[in-house]
Amino acid sequence: MTNIYIEKVTLNIIDQLQKIGRQTFYETFSAGNTEESMTKYLDEGFSIEKLTTELNDKNSEFYFATLDNNVIGYLKLNFGQSQTELQDEKALEIERIYVLKEFHGKNVGQLLYNKAIQIAKQKKTDYVWLGVWEENPRAINFYKKNGFVEFDKHVFKLGNDEQTDIMMKLKLDN
Ligand SMILES: CC(C)(COP(=O)(O)OP(=O)(O)OC[C@H]1O[C@@H](n2cnc3c(N)ncnc32)[C@H](O)[C@@H]1OP(=O)(O)O)[C@@H](O)C(=O)NCCC(=O)NCCS
């Protein structure tokens, strides 16, 4: 798995973003959620309209991980006012790191994560933060092994279900 590339996502490849977004969200959350909640989120959260707005946002960036020209994972970063919470100008939010299930445990998540940290350092942010579903132990362990610590808990809605996110952060020494 040496030929994995990280590349910035642009509007002309929005279809691939929609596809990887839906597939990885489904793989991650379908087991623990109702079909109804999933369908609603997949329709609304990954509509072309919503993704277009996000791709045009100067304060958000998407990156793909590709292997042999196939998209196998992606990253979404938010800065400034586009962060889903906190909106601290000195912070960067990792809103999403999603890798296709068949590529878990193969360093792809780590490459996307490394990209996030590289950008956080370039932008001289003080810290990186994220929210992760409390019932997602693999992701929680992944962030912990990269030095993240829990600082809060927040409730969010997936369809009609209320779920708890663990908020984690990593301080950067610039
Ligand atoms: C989160 C994600 C990017 C991490 O990438 P990954 O390649 O799977 O990560 P790794 O295998 O390197 O690390 C996961 C760590 O969790 C632990 N782990 C692995 N499988 C686990 C499991 N089933 N349950 C609990 N912990 C697990 C291990 O400690 C592992 O670290 P190790 O290197 O010490 O063994 C990837 O799993 C993913 O895309 N998941 C689905 C989407 C998702 O949940 N994204 C995060 C949303 S906030």
PDBQT file of the ligand as one rigid body, heavy atoms in Angstrom, charges set to zero:
ROOT
HETATM    1  C1  LIG A 201     -11.288   6.124  12.273  1.00  0.00    +0.000 C 
HETATM    2  C2  LIG A 201     -10.425   5.551  11.163  1.00  0.00    +0.000 C 
HETATM    3  C3  LIG A 201     -10.096   6.659  10.170  1.00  0.00    +0.000 C 
HETATM    4  C4  LIG A 201      -9.117   5.041  11.777  1.00  0.00    +0.000 C 
HETATM    5  O1  LIG A 201      -8.323   4.445  10.788  1.00  0.00    +0.000 OA
HETATM    6  P1  LIG A 201      -7.817   2.931  10.972  1.00  0.00    +0.000 P 
HETATM    7  O2  LIG A 201      -6.926   2.624   9.846  1.00  0.00    +0.000 OA
HETATM    8  O3  LIG A 201      -8.997   2.069  11.165  1.00  0.00    +0.000 OA
HETATM    9  O4  LIG A 201      -7.036   3.106  12.323  1.00  0.00    +0.000 OA
HETATM   10  P2  LIG A 201      -5.983   2.156  13.009  1.00  0.00    +0.000 P 
HETATM   11  O5  LIG A 201      -6.289   0.739  12.719  1.00  0.00    +0.000 OA
HETATM   12  O6  LIG A 201      -4.637   2.685  12.676  1.00  0.00    +0.000 OA
HETATM   13  O7  LIG A 201      -6.217   2.543  14.535  1.00  0.00    +0.000 OA
HETATM   14  C5  LIG A 201      -7.339   2.229  15.199  1.00  0.00    +0.000 C 
HETATM   15  C6  LIG A 201      -6.939   1.867  16.619  1.00  0.00    +0.000 C 
HETATM   16  O8  LIG A 201      -8.152   1.488  17.251  1.00  0.00    +0.000 OA
HETATM   17  C7  LIG A 201      -7.966   0.241  17.913  1.00  0.00    +0.000 C 
HETATM   18  N1  LIG A 201      -8.922  -0.662  17.309  1.00  0.00    +0.000 N 
HETATM   19  C8  LIG A 201      -8.851  -1.341  16.155  1.00  0.00    +0.000 A 
HETATM   20  N2  LIG A 201      -9.991  -2.029  15.980  1.00  0.00    +0.000 NA
HETATM   21  C9  LIG A 201     -10.774  -1.760  17.024  1.00  0.00    +0.000 A 
HETATM   22  C10 LIG A 201     -12.072  -2.171  17.401  1.00  0.00    +0.000 A 
HETATM   23  N3  LIG A 201     -12.800  -2.982  16.648  1.00  0.00    +0.000 N 
HETATM   24  N4  LIG A 201     -12.571  -1.705  18.559  1.00  0.00    +0.000 NA
HETATM   25  C11 LIG A 201     -11.859  -0.880  19.335  1.00  0.00    +0.000 A 
HETATM   26  N5  LIG A 201     -10.633  -0.450  19.021  1.00  0.00    +0.000 NA
HETATM   27  C12 LIG A 201     -10.094  -0.888  17.861  1.00  0.00    +0.000 A 
HETATM   28  C13 LIG A 201      -6.549  -0.139  17.846  1.00  0.00    +0.000 C 
HETATM   29  O9  LIG A 201      -5.993   0.317  19.072  1.00  0.00    +0.000 OA
HETATM   30  C14 LIG A 201      -6.002   0.669  16.712  1.00  0.00    +0.000 C 
HETATM   31  O10 LIG A 201      -4.726   1.121  17.044  1.00  0.00    +0.000 OA
HETATM   32  P3  LIG A 201      -3.406   0.155  16.954  1.00  0.00    +0.000 P 
HETATM   33  O11 LIG A 201      -2.631   0.672  15.792  1.00  0.00    +0.000 OA
HETATM   34  O12 LIG A 201      -2.739   0.427  18.252  1.00  0.00    +0.000 OA
HETATM   35  O13 LIG A 201      -3.846  -1.251  16.770  1.00  0.00    +0.000 OA
HETATM   36  C15 LIG A 201     -11.132   4.395  10.429  1.00  0.00    +0.000 C 
HETATM   37  O14 LIG A 201     -11.330   3.317  11.327  1.00  0.00    +0.000 OA
HETATM   38  C16 LIG A 201     -12.472   4.784   9.836  1.00  0.00    +0.000 C 
HETATM   39  O15 LIG A 201     -12.539   5.354   8.750  1.00  0.00    +0.000 OA
HETATM   40  N6  LIG A 201     -13.549   4.428  10.504  1.00  0.00    +0.000 N 
HETATM   41  C17 LIG A 201     -14.885   4.670  10.000  1.00  0.00    +0.000 C 
HETATM   42  C18 LIG A 201     -15.216   6.136   9.986  1.00  0.00    +0.000 C 
HETATM   43  C19 LIG A 201     -15.091   6.776  11.326  1.00  0.00    +0.000 C 
HETATM   44  O16 LIG A 201     -15.520   6.233  12.323  1.00  0.00    +0.000 OA
HETATM   45  N7  LIG A 201     -14.522   7.971  11.301  1.00  0.00    +0.000 N 
HETATM   46  C20 LIG A 201     -14.341   8.780  12.463  1.00  0.00    +0.000 C 
HETATM   47  C21 LIG A 201     -15.568   9.540  12.691  1.00  0.00    +0.000 C 
HETATM   48  S1  LIG A 201     -15.271  10.705  13.961  1.00  0.00    +0.000 SA
ENDROOT
TORSDOF 0
